[in-house]
C-alpha cells in the first residue's frame, strides 16, 4: 500500500535512523541538490531489486514535487504487492519549503 509522508515527518524518521530515501529524479536534478543520505535511482530504472537495503526501515520515494515518486511507488507495488512504501508529499520542493537542507 502506498502511504504518504511529509517533510517534517521524514526528517524525524531520518534523524532517528528509521527511513531510507530513494530519489527518483534525473541525474541533472540530483546534481543540483538532494536530501543527505538519499539513494539515487532514476525513475526509468526503478525496480525492487535495485533498491538499497531497507529492512526494518521505512522506504520513502522522493522526486521534485511528488508525481514521479508516486509512479515509482506504483511500479514497486506491482512487483511486490505487500510492500509498504511512502511517497514524500511535495517532493524535494516541499522539503526545501519546510526549511530543510539539501546537499550537493
VMD Tcl script that builds the backbone (N, CA, C; Angstrom):
set m [mol new atoms 312]
animate dup $m
set s [atomselect $m all]
$s set {name element resname resid chain x y z} {
  {N N UNK 1 A 0.836 -1.185 0.000}
  {CA C UNK 1 A 0.000 0.000 0.000}
  {C C UNK 1 A 0.881 1.248 0.000}
  {N N UNK 2 A 0.591 2.174 -0.902}
  {CA C UNK 2 A 1.356 3.420 -0.920}
  {C C UNK 2 A 0.827 4.345 0.171}
  {N N UNK 3 A 1.748 4.810 0.967}
  {CA C UNK 3 A 1.424 5.755 2.019}
  {C C UNK 3 A 2.086 7.083 1.659}
  {N N UNK 4 A 1.697 8.130 2.350}
  {CA C UNK 4 A 2.256 9.455 2.094}
  {C C UNK 4 A 2.841 9.989 3.391}
  {N N UNK 5 A 3.970 10.634 3.277}
  {CA C UNK 5 A 4.569 11.307 4.417}
  {C C UNK 5 A 4.902 12.739 4.006}
  {N N UNK 6 A 5.207 13.559 4.983}
  {CA C UNK 6 A 5.585 14.942 4.681}
  {C C UNK 6 A 7.013 15.186 5.132}
  {N N UNK 7 A 7.534 16.353 4.795}
  {CA C UNK 7 A 8.932 16.667 5.074}
  {C C UNK 7 A 9.266 16.590 6.563}
  {N N UNK 8 A 8.410 17.130 7.410}
  {CA C UNK 8 A 8.698 17.142 8.847}
  {C C UNK 8 A 8.767 15.727 9.408}
  {N N UNK 9 A 7.824 14.889 9.003}
  {CA C UNK 9 A 7.813 13.502 9.481}
  {C C UNK 9 A 9.040 12.750 8.968}
  {N N UNK 10 A 9.366 12.933 7.697}
  {CA C UNK 10 A 10.541 12.268 7.129}
  {C C UNK 10 A 11.805 12.700 7.852}
  {N N UNK 11 A 11.923 13.980 8.147}
  {CA C UNK 11 A 13.104 14.475 8.880}
  {C C UNK 11 A 13.239 13.761 10.221}
  {N N UNK 12 A 12.135 13.572 10.924}
  {CA C UNK 12 A 12.162 12.845 12.208}
  {C C UNK 12 A 12.636 11.413 11.996}
  {N N UNK 13 A 12.102 10.761 10.976}
  {CA C UNK 13 A 12.497 9.377 10.694}
  {C C UNK 13 A 13.985 9.292 10.372}
  {N N UNK 14 A 14.479 10.209 9.530}
  {CA C UNK 14 A 15.892 10.189 9.158}
  {C C UNK 14 A 16.781 10.436 10.367}
  {N N UNK 15 A 16.406 11.398 11.198}
  {CA C UNK 15 A 17.188 11.694 12.399}
  {C C UNK 15 A 17.270 10.495 13.326}
  {N N UNK 16 A 16.204 9.690 13.330}
  {CA C UNK 16 A 16.152 8.510 14.196}
  {C C UNK 16 A 16.703 7.255 13.499}
  {N N UNK 17 A 17.142 7.394 12.251}
  {CA C UNK 17 A 17.661 6.237 11.514}
  {C C UNK 17 A 16.588 5.240 11.127}
  {N N UNK 18 A 15.350 5.743 10.940}
  {CA C UNK 18 A 14.210 4.859 10.689}
  {C C UNK 18 A 13.746 4.831 9.240}
  {N N UNK 19 A 14.441 5.513 8.328}
  {CA C UNK 19 A 13.965 5.584 6.945}
  {C C UNK 19 A 15.122 5.556 5.958}
  {N N UNK 20 A 14.799 5.070 4.760}
  {CA C UNK 20 A 15.707 5.118 3.616}
  {C C UNK 20 A 14.979 5.900 2.529}
  {N N UNK 21 A 15.637 6.917 1.970}
  {CA C UNK 21 A 15.044 7.746 0.925}
  {C C UNK 21 A 15.642 7.369 -0.426}
  {N N UNK 22 A 14.763 7.160 -1.407}
  {CA C UNK 22 A 15.200 6.912 -2.779}
  {C C UNK 22 A 14.723 8.092 -3.629}
  {N N UNK 23 A 15.680 8.794 -4.226}
  {CA C UNK 23 A 15.420 9.951 -5.081}
  {C C UNK 23 A 15.328 9.448 -6.516}
  {N N UNK 24 A 14.151 9.611 -7.148}
  {CA C UNK 24 A 13.932 9.064 -8.489}
  {C C UNK 24 A 14.067 10.110 -9.597}
  {N N UNK 25 A 14.623 11.276 -9.272}
  {CA C UNK 25 A 14.793 12.320 -10.285}
  {C C UNK 25 A 15.934 11.964 -11.249}
  {N N UNK 26 A 16.055 12.750 -12.296}
  {CA C UNK 26 A 17.116 12.537 -13.284}
  {C C UNK 26 A 18.470 12.989 -12.721}
  {N N UNK 27 A 19.532 12.551 -13.380}
  {CA C UNK 27 A 20.889 12.845 -12.911}
  {C C UNK 27 A 21.139 14.339 -12.713}
  {N N UNK 28 A 20.679 15.165 -13.663}
  {CA C UNK 28 A 20.929 16.610 -13.563}
  {C C UNK 28 A 20.213 17.214 -12.357}
  {N N UNK 29 A 19.017 16.719 -12.063}
  {CA C UNK 29 A 18.276 17.220 -10.897}
  {C C UNK 29 A 18.978 16.807 -9.605}
  {N N UNK 30 A 19.417 15.560 -9.558}
  {CA C UNK 30 A 20.138 15.039 -8.389}
  {C C UNK 30 A 21.367 15.892 -8.109}
  {N N UNK 31 A 22.095 16.253 -9.185}
  {CA C UNK 31 A 23.327 17.019 -9.040}
  {C C UNK 31 A 23.076 18.420 -8.492}
  {N N UNK 32 A 21.872 18.953 -8.687}
  {CA C UNK 32 A 21.537 20.291 -8.188}
  {C C UNK 32 A 21.323 20.302 -6.680}
  {N N UNK 33 A 21.091 19.150 -6.087}
  {CA C UNK 33 A 20.898 19.063 -4.645}
  {C C UNK 33 A 19.922 17.963 -4.295}
  {N N UNK 34 A 20.204 17.272 -3.197}
  {CA C UNK 34 A 19.362 16.164 -2.769}
  {C C UNK 34 A 19.395 16.045 -1.243}
  {N N UNK 35 A 18.492 15.252 -0.728}
  {CA C UNK 35 A 18.432 15.017 0.717}
  {C C UNK 35 A 19.647 14.189 1.121}
  {N N UNK 36 A 20.342 14.636 2.140}
  {CA C UNK 36 A 21.537 13.920 2.602}
  {C C UNK 36 A 21.198 12.466 2.920}
  {N N UNK 37 A 22.009 11.564 2.412}
  {CA C UNK 37 A 21.817 10.144 2.663}
  {C C UNK 37 A 20.883 9.451 1.690}
  {N N UNK 38 A 20.225 10.217 0.820}
  {CA C UNK 38 A 19.316 9.612 -0.153}
  {C C UNK 38 A 20.102 8.772 -1.156}
  {N N UNK 39 A 19.419 7.774 -1.712}
  {CA C UNK 39 A 19.988 6.932 -2.753}
  {C C UNK 39 A 19.359 7.353 -4.070}
  {N N UNK 40 A 20.171 7.493 -5.117}
  {CA C UNK 40 A 19.680 7.962 -6.406}
  {C C UNK 40 A 19.402 6.788 -7.337}
  {N N UNK 41 A 18.125 6.604 -7.688}
  {CA C UNK 41 A 17.720 5.614 -8.674}
  {C C UNK 41 A 16.698 6.294 -9.586}
  {N N UNK 42 A 17.130 6.755 -10.771}
  {CA C UNK 42 A 16.191 7.447 -11.662}
  {C C UNK 42 A 14.943 6.599 -11.945}
  {N N UNK 43 A 13.812 7.270 -12.115}
  {CA C UNK 43 A 12.533 6.584 -12.293}
  {C C UNK 43 A 12.593 5.501 -13.359}
  {N N UNK 44 A 13.265 5.756 -14.469}
  {CA C UNK 44 A 13.322 4.786 -15.566}
  {C C UNK 44 A 13.981 3.472 -15.157}
  {N N UNK 45 A 14.757 3.482 -14.072}
  {CA C UNK 45 A 15.459 2.269 -13.647}
  {C C UNK 45 A 14.950 1.727 -12.318}
  {N N UNK 46 A 13.848 2.267 -11.819}
  {CA C UNK 46 A 13.307 1.819 -10.538}
  {C C UNK 46 A 12.765 0.398 -10.665}
  {N N UNK 47 A 13.256 -0.463 -9.800}
  {CA C UNK 47 A 12.719 -1.816 -9.659}
  {C C UNK 47 A 13.101 -2.310 -8.273}
  {N N UNK 48 A 12.355 -3.257 -7.777}
  {CA C UNK 48 A 12.563 -3.717 -6.405}
  {C C UNK 48 A 13.999 -4.185 -6.184}
  {N N UNK 49 A 14.543 -4.927 -7.152}
  {CA C UNK 49 A 15.890 -5.475 -6.997}
  {C C UNK 49 A 16.980 -4.411 -6.971}
  {N N UNK 50 A 16.669 -3.191 -7.414}
  {CA C UNK 50 A 17.657 -2.106 -7.423}
  {C C UNK 50 A 17.669 -1.307 -6.122}
  {N N UNK 51 A 16.698 -1.566 -5.251}
  {CA C UNK 51 A 16.577 -0.777 -4.016}
  {C C UNK 51 A 17.722 -1.054 -3.051}
  {N N UNK 52 A 18.098 -0.052 -2.268}
  {CA C UNK 52 A 19.086 -0.292 -1.215}
  {C C UNK 52 A 18.456 -1.147 -0.118}
  {N N UNK 53 A 19.290 -1.700 0.725}
  {CA C UNK 53 A 18.789 -2.475 1.858}
  {C C UNK 53 A 17.993 -1.534 2.771}
  {N N UNK 54 A 16.765 -1.916 3.069}
  {CA C UNK 54 A 15.938 -1.066 3.930}
  {C C UNK 54 A 15.222 -1.877 4.999}
  {N N UNK 55 A 15.629 -3.102 5.210}
  {CA C UNK 55 A 14.979 -3.974 6.191}
  {C C UNK 55 A 14.864 -3.274 7.539}
  {N N UNK 56 A 13.660 -3.257 8.065}
  {CA C UNK 56 A 13.422 -2.644 9.360}
  {C C UNK 56 A 13.264 -1.137 9.309}
  {N N UNK 57 A 13.344 -0.565 8.122}
  {CA C UNK 57 A 13.200 0.890 7.975}
  {C C UNK 57 A 12.062 1.200 7.014}
  {N N UNK 58 A 11.582 2.424 7.076}
  {CA C UNK 58 A 10.547 2.886 6.151}
  {C C UNK 58 A 11.206 3.232 4.823}
  {N N UNK 59 A 10.591 2.817 3.731}
  {CA C UNK 59 A 11.086 3.111 2.390}
  {C C UNK 59 A 10.316 4.303 1.856}
  {N N UNK 60 A 11.034 5.390 1.540}
  {CA C UNK 60 A 10.398 6.631 1.094}
  {C C UNK 60 A 10.918 6.997 -0.292}
  {N N UNK 61 A 9.996 7.163 -1.239}
  {CA C UNK 61 A 10.349 7.582 -2.585}
  {C C UNK 61 A 10.174 9.094 -2.674}
  {N N UNK 62 A 11.079 9.756 -3.419}
  {CA C UNK 62 A 11.071 11.219 -3.487}
  {C C UNK 62 A 11.487 11.672 -4.880}
  {N N UNK 63 A 10.834 12.736 -5.370}
  {CA C UNK 63 A 11.209 13.355 -6.643}
  {C C UNK 63 A 11.180 14.870 -6.457}
  {N N UNK 64 A 10.847 15.600 -7.511}
  {CA C UNK 64 A 10.817 17.066 -7.409}
  {C C UNK 64 A 9.586 17.537 -6.641}
  {N N UNK 65 A 8.401 17.025 -7.033}
  {CA C UNK 65 A 7.171 17.521 -6.412}
  {C C UNK 65 A 6.227 16.426 -5.925}
  {N N UNK 66 A 6.549 15.163 -6.181}
  {CA C UNK 66 A 5.724 14.061 -5.688}
  {C C UNK 66 A 5.079 13.211 -6.760}
  {N N UNK 67 A 5.074 13.661 -8.013}
  {CA C UNK 67 A 4.430 12.912 -9.089}
  {C C UNK 67 A 5.199 11.676 -9.518}
  {N N UNK 68 A 6.462 11.853 -9.860}
  {CA C UNK 68 A 7.274 10.712 -10.305}
  {C C UNK 68 A 7.507 9.712 -9.181}
  {N N UNK 69 A 7.668 10.211 -7.978}
  {CA C UNK 69 A 7.873 9.282 -6.863}
  {C C UNK 69 A 6.611 8.475 -6.599}
  {N N UNK 70 A 5.444 9.055 -6.847}
  {CA C UNK 70 A 4.199 8.294 -6.759}
  {C C UNK 70 A 4.168 7.181 -7.784}
  {N N UNK 71 A 4.646 7.464 -8.994}
  {CA C UNK 71 A 4.735 6.428 -10.034}
  {C C UNK 71 A 5.710 5.344 -9.612}
  {N N UNK 72 A 6.825 5.755 -9.004}
  {CA C UNK 72 A 7.807 4.780 -8.522}
  {C C UNK 72 A 7.184 3.861 -7.479}
  {N N UNK 73 A 6.381 4.411 -6.592}
  {CA C UNK 73 A 5.677 3.600 -5.591}
  {C C UNK 73 A 4.791 2.566 -6.281}
  {N N UNK 74 A 4.072 2.994 -7.313}
  {CA C UNK 74 A 3.189 2.091 -8.045}
  {C C UNK 74 A 3.973 0.980 -8.727}
  {N N UNK 75 A 5.091 1.320 -9.349}
  {CA C UNK 75 A 5.943 0.327 -10.007}
  {C C UNK 75 A 6.398 -0.724 -9.001}
  {N N UNK 76 A 6.868 -0.264 -7.855}
  {CA C UNK 76 A 7.367 -1.189 -6.832}
  {C C UNK 76 A 6.252 -2.070 -6.292}
  {N N UNK 77 A 5.063 -1.499 -6.139}
  {CA C UNK 77 A 3.956 -2.290 -5.596}
  {C C UNK 77 A 3.410 -3.282 -6.614}
  {N N UNK 78 A 3.610 -3.027 -7.897}
  {CA C UNK 78 A 3.245 -4.024 -8.896}
  {C C UNK 78 A 4.173 -5.229 -8.778}
  {N N UNK 79 A 5.436 -4.977 -8.440}
  {CA C UNK 79 A 6.415 -6.048 -8.294}
  {C C UNK 79 A 6.279 -6.762 -6.953}
  {N N UNK 80 A 5.945 -6.015 -5.921}
  {CA C UNK 80 A 5.808 -6.553 -4.552}
  {C C UNK 80 A 4.538 -5.978 -3.941}
  {N N UNK 81 A 3.384 -6.609 -4.188}
  {CA C UNK 81 A 2.099 -6.042 -3.747}
  {C C UNK 81 A 1.991 -5.763 -2.247}
  {N N UNK 82 A 2.743 -6.472 -1.435}
  {CA C UNK 82 A 2.650 -6.275 0.016}
  {C C UNK 82 A 3.663 -5.248 0.534}
  {N N UNK 83 A 4.382 -4.587 -0.364}
  {CA C UNK 83 A 5.410 -3.629 0.028}
  {C C UNK 83 A 4.793 -2.370 0.625}
  {N N UNK 84 A 5.288 -1.987 1.794}
  {CA C UNK 84 A 4.925 -0.702 2.384}
  {C C UNK 84 A 5.921 0.324 1.871}
  {N N UNK 85 A 5.422 1.303 1.149}
  {CA C UNK 85 A 6.296 2.331 0.602}
  {C C UNK 85 A 5.608 3.687 0.737}
  {N N UNK 86 A 6.399 4.687 1.053}
  {CA C UNK 86 A 5.880 6.036 1.267}
  {C C UNK 86 A 6.287 6.953 0.121}
  {N N UNK 87 A 5.402 7.877 -0.226}
  {CA C UNK 87 A 5.699 8.931 -1.184}
  {C C UNK 87 A 5.860 10.228 -0.396}
  {N N UNK 88 A 6.949 10.951 -0.661}
  {CA C UNK 88 A 7.164 12.228 0.016}
  {C C UNK 88 A 6.296 13.292 -0.642}
  {N N UNK 89 A 5.273 13.730 0.052}
  {CA C UNK 89 A 4.366 14.766 -0.456}
  {C C UNK 89 A 5.154 16.035 -0.735}
  {N N UNK 90 A 4.991 16.580 -1.937}
  {CA C UNK 90 A 5.681 17.815 -2.295}
  {C C UNK 90 A 7.108 17.615 -2.754}
  {N N UNK 91 A 7.617 16.392 -2.662}
  {CA C UNK 91 A 8.969 16.088 -3.116}
  {C C UNK 91 A 10.022 16.961 -2.466}
  {N N UNK 92 A 11.125 17.140 -3.183}
  {CA C UNK 92 A 12.220 17.930 -2.621}
  {C C UNK 92 A 11.824 19.400 -2.517}
  {N N UNK 93 A 10.875 19.834 -3.343}
  {CA C UNK 93 A 10.393 21.217 -3.215}
  {C C UNK 93 A 9.713 21.414 -1.863}
  {N N UNK 94 A 8.898 20.456 -1.455}
  {CA C UNK 94 A 8.251 20.526 -0.152}
  {C C UNK 94 A 9.267 20.457 0.979}
  {N N UNK 95 A 10.294 19.645 0.779}
  {CA C UNK 95 A 11.376 19.519 1.762}
  {C C UNK 95 A 12.061 20.873 1.961}
  {N N UNK 96 A 12.382 21.525 0.848}
  {CA C UNK 96 A 13.060 22.817 0.932}
  {C C UNK 96 A 12.122 23.905 1.454}
  {N N UNK 97 A 10.851 23.852 1.085}
  {CA C UNK 97 A 9.893 24.835 1.584}
  {C C UNK 97 A 9.710 24.718 3.095}
  {N N UNK 98 A 9.978 23.527 3.623}
  {CA C UNK 98 A 9.894 23.321 5.070}
  {C C UNK 98 A 11.173 23.805 5.764}
  {N N UNK 99 A 12.095 24.354 4.981}
  {CA C UNK 99 A 13.320 24.892 5.557}
  {C C UNK 99 A 14.387 23.845 5.809}
  {N N UNK 100 A 14.255 22.683 5.185}
  {CA C UNK 100 A 15.194 21.601 5.422}
  {C C UNK 100 A 16.296 21.627 4.362}
  {N N UNK 101 A 17.504 21.192 4.741}
  {CA C UNK 101 A 18.661 21.350 3.862}
  {C C UNK 101 A 18.768 20.265 2.791}
  {N N UNK 102 A 19.456 20.643 1.709}
  {CA C UNK 102 A 19.859 19.673 0.691}
  {C C UNK 102 A 21.370 19.719 0.586}
  {N N UNK 103 A 21.933 18.664 0.050}
  {CA C UNK 103 A 23.371 18.586 -0.141}
  {C C UNK 103 A 23.639 18.383 -1.628}
  {N N UNK 104 A 24.838 18.693 -2.055}
  {CA C UNK 104 A 25.195 18.552 -3.472}
  {C C UNK 104 A 26.169 17.408 -3.644}
}
mol reanalyze $m
mol bondsrecalc $m
mol representation Tube
mol addrep $m
